[in-house]
Amino acid sequence: MAVVMTFVWPEITPDLYDAVRERVRWEKDVPDGCVLHVCWFADDGFHVLDIWESEQQFAQFIADRIAPVLKGELGVKSDPPAEFAPLYRRFVAPGVSGAA
């Protein structure tokens, strides 16, 4: 069952996010199970809203591809409190496609 995953991570800056994105290359090598990724920065930190085919696929992507870069190479110490909920419905406006 598809899930919606959200978190807020105060430690992540735009520079850190861009460094991870460039190294992991998830926009060119899309991880198994990833349906949608949206992120933004607000006063309380970095926000993410993802849709995944399963929570397990998200966890595998973090363990295999994100953590080695973010924790290993870039030295980030904290973890965000990710929340998951079953996806009830999604709507994509006609004509919307592509990345970035």
N, C-alpha and C positions, 0 to 999 in steps of 0.2 A: 504494500500500500504506500502511495506517495505521501511524503511528509513535508511540512513547512518547518524550517529551522530558523531561529532568530537568536541574535545575541548583540550585546553592547560590550565593547572592549576598549576601555579608556587608554590603555598603553599603546595602541596602534595609531601611528601617525600616517598622513598621506605618503611620506617618503618610505616608511616601512612597508606599507601596502604595495606601493609600486615596485619596490625591490623584490618582494615575494612574488608578485605577479610576473615580473620579468624572468625570474629564475624558474618558477614552477611551470609557467606557460600553459595555464589551464584554458586559456582562450583558443590556443592552437591545438593542444592535446587535451581535449575535453575528458574529464574523469567519468568513468562509468557511473551512471545513475544521476548525474547532474542534469537538471532540467532548466533551472533558472538561478542566476546570482545577481543580486542587487545590493549595492552598498552606498553609504553616505557618511559624512562626518557632521557631527552636531556638537553642541557645547559639552555634552556628557561623554563624548568619545566616538569611536568608530562603530557604526551600526551595520549589520548584515541581515538580509532576508534571502534565504535560499529555498528552492524546492528540489527535493531529491526523490528518486524512486524508492529509497529506503534509508532508514537511519544508519544501517550497517554500511551502506555504500559511502555515506558521508564520513563515517568513522574511519573507513579504510583509506579514503582520500587524505584525511588529516594525518593518519599514521604514516602512510607511505610517501606522501609528497609534500605536505605543508610543514609538518613538524621538523623534518630534517633541515629544512631551510630556515624556518622561523625560529625554532629553538636551537638548532645546531649552529648554523652559519651566522645568524643575526642576533642570537643571545636573548631572545624574549623570554621572560621568566613566568609571566602570568598566563592563565587560561581563562577564556570567557565562559560565563555560565550559559551554555547553549540550551535553548528550550525547543522541544519538538512537539508538533501537533499533527494529527492526520489532516491531510489536505481534503477539504470538502469540495471545493470547486475552483477552477481557474478560468480566466477569460483573457484572451489575447486579442487586442483590437485588430480589425482587418488591416492588412498592409504592414503590420509591425513584424519585422524579422531581423535576423542578424545579431551581431554582438556589438558591444561598446556603443 
